Amino acid sequence: MLQVAQIRENLAAYTEALTKRNIEAAPILEKAIALDETRKSTQATLDAKLAESNKLSKEIGMLFKSGKGAEANELKAKTGTLKEETKELGEVLNSTIEELNALLYTIPNIPNETVPAGNSDEDNEEIFVEGDIPKLHDGALPHWELAKKYDLIDFELGVKIAGAGFPVYKGKGARLQRALINYFLDKNTAAGYQEVQVPHLVNEASGYGTGQLPDKEGQMYHVTGDDLYLIPTAEVPVTNIFRGELLQESELPVTLTGYTPCFRREAGSYGAHVRGLNRLHQFDKVEIVRVEKPENSYAALDGMVEHIKDILRELKLPYRILRLCGGDLGFTSALTFDFELFSTGQDRWLEISSASNFEAYQANRLKLRYKNSDGKNILAHTLNGSSLALPRVLAGILENYQTPEGIKIPEVLVPYCGFDIIN
């Protein structure tokens, strides 16, 4: 959530920056400033009325002690009027604060100056490509056919149990899935990330804290009886560990990693591009989350990008990195790099990871601060990245490592799998 003081100080710059998101932001930002002015003036009037009421209460007490009951009762009548006025002012103040917060929740983060303008994913900027795209043998198959041929994943059984988008992994398919999870976690912990296991459901406050609510409410599964939400990513519970916390500067950076299943409704998704593992309602992902001092956050983002690169190099998968344009940038992100691997079986790129810096946007929602060396409370910067989302990585391994003899296992995964080929 943007800070009103920052909006006021940077109105022209913020208005211009949000044009990258294709938003005409001036009316919204100006309304936020106006509501904040109303809040401040109402608060000042309320404070003055309360101070006057307190002063009169002391005077009334002194008058009664002095035997001046008539004068005291006159002042009591005045305090009664003040009480009604302060009650009305309190209601106006609360209403103004609620309206202001509701408005601020609708304003996305300010894009970093390096974010390119654009309307959709077609306008994202390719900044890095690495790895050789394998030349497959005649008769090579997409991953959903390979999964069926080698009895690795049963999509129809998942439909029977839950519905489309809930696959059942079997045999070596399940073993390979587990191997990837353990490999990702080991890579992350070796890089200094502390592993955590977190709840797979979160409350409304957590959803608002990281920005999934109200922006992505329609994409989340809502357990209405308990007013809880199934998590769309581990970012939500892991980052919310620090909601309302005041950290010490010496505690930063915080670096955490966690594996969770993820749940997304993906309403309206259909067509060939969502076939097989390409888009699911339930999938596994290993996430990395960082809490940083503002001056260090972009160096930390670069480090996250290099860490994800190293994983893909070890898996020997061809990949590229995109800098997302304003029109494709996530609501809470200031800068996002997407990783895509090349799917030879489908002859197209598949997104497998995003690494994002949210700057202070999430921290302001979360009230996540740290005390610096001068004793001042500063909003931290939060970052997160997938390392990695499993479905499309698994799809890429099945397709890119297929041979006439079977599907070879990437060398780095063999110790985790216990086998080197699926046939």
Secondary structure by P-SEA (a helix, b strand, c coil): cccaaaaaacaaaaaaaacccccccaaaaaaaaaaaaaaaaaaaaaaaaaaaaaaaaaaaaaaaaacaaaaaaaaaaaaaaaaaaaaaaaaaaaaaaaaaaaaaaaccccccccccccccccccccccccccccccccccccaaaaaaaaccccaaaaaacccccbbbbcaaaaaaaaaaaaaaaaaaaaabbbbbbbbccccaaaaaaacccccccccccccccccccccccccccccccccccccccccccbbbbbbbbbbbccccccccccccccccccccbbbbbbbbccccaaaaaaaaaaaaaaaaaaacccccccccccccccccccbbbbbbbbcccccbbbbcbbbbbccaaaaaaacbbbbccccbbbbbbbbbbbccccaaaaaaaaaaacccccccccccccccccccccc
